[in-house]
Amino acid sequence: MITVENVHYSYANNVEALKGISLTINDGDFIAIMGQNGAGKTTFIKHFNGLLKPSSGFVRVNGVETTKTSVATLARNVGFVFQNPDNQLFSESVEDEIAFALKNFGFDKETITKRVTWALEFLSLTQYRKTSPFLLSGGERKRVALASVLAWDPETLVLDEPTIGQDYEQKEKLRHFILQLRTKKKTVVMVTHDVEFVAECNPRVILMCNGQIVADGIAKDILTNSKLLEESSIVLPQIAQIFTKLSILGLPSDIIDIDEAENTILTKAKERRLK
C-alpha cells in the first residue's frame, strides 16, 4: 500500500525533520507510530497522502509516487484525520461536514445520506447533526473530523492522536472499529502517545526518535522493552508494569493487555489447583 524509501525532509528553516526513513506498509497493516514530541511522527505521516513531499527519497502509494499526483487524488484512498480537528473543519453543520467529501467524490444522494447517518450514529453525534462543529467541545470536534473521513471508507486511514479528548467509551468504540477495519483488510496507521490504547489494540509498533525509525515490531516486543521505551520517553503500559513485578512468581513479563493478563492469571491459578 505505502512504500517509503530513504526519505529526508527539511522545513523551510533548514530543520531536518526526517533523516533517511525507509518503511513498507502492507495492505491490511495496523500500525502505531510512537515516540517523543519532535520525533518526526506527524511530519512522517503527512507524506502518506502528499500533504508533504520528500526533500529527497520516494513515497509511493499503490505504486504511484506522491510527487507525481495530487493530494486530492491520494485522499480518495488515504483518509487523514488531523490531531487538531480545527485544521480540517469548515462547514456550517456537522451533517454538511461529513457529507462534503462524499459529494466531492461523486457519491449519489442516497449513499451520502446513508453514510452520513451511519457516521453520526457510530460516533454518537446524531444529536449534533444540524449544529455548527465549532460550537462543540474539542473531543466532539475530533469525532466530527473522524466521521468526515470514515464516511467515504478509504482504503487507508491515517489518524494523528485519535484518542486525545475521548473518554473510555469512545476509545473502546474506536478500538473495536479498527478491529473491524482489519477484518476488511483496511490499512490503519495512527500516531499516538496513548500507550494504554496501543497495548489494548496490539498493532505493529514503529518507534521514532530524532527523525529516524529506531524500532519496528509487534507491540508486545516494543512495549515491554523498558530500556527502549525509556530512551523514547515512553512509560511501560500499566499491565506490563504489573507483570514485570509478578515475573518473580513465574508469570510471563511480556503481557500488555487486559484479556491476556486475565487468561494468564486464570491459567496459572488452575495449574496450582491441579497440583
C-alpha angles and dihedrals in degrees: 000000000000126000122186118190123190094319121188122182129185127183123228091268088060093251106149106222099173122038114195101316121182124182141151120213112192129206109280096018119145109206134179115199111204138174144115123300110286094025091123099253100134092039088054098051092046085069091063095076099025099260084129126027122212118259083216135352128043140278116194126189113194087345095306120117111236091224090062100053138045130265088238091058093046092046092066089069101024114054114196126199113193124223089236107049091200087072091069107026120094111134125110095240138025090243092054091047093056093043096048100085092039089058092046091051090053102249114163120253096255093051091047091053092049095047094046091050091048093050092048092051096043094053096038094248102122093108089057096051094120096030124107110253089227092064091060129090121264092258092048092049088051089056091048090054090049092047091051089059100038090053094071093046101227120199090237126036118199115193124188110203094331096177098055109119093007125123124225094269093053091046090053091050090051092048093051092046091053089052089052090051090053091056087055090052092246118155118237125188121178134179110211146156090198099109093175091055091049091049092054093045095046098204131161105282125218112194117202132193129173094350096311138095109248099173138017122181149097116317094246092059096044099040095050095049098098095182093052093046093047091054088054095045092246122139121224113257112263093246090051091051091053096047092046087063094041091054088089086068092057097264119134116262097212099077115125109161135061098238094053090044092054094047092047094051093046091049092049091048091051091050091053093049090052090054 
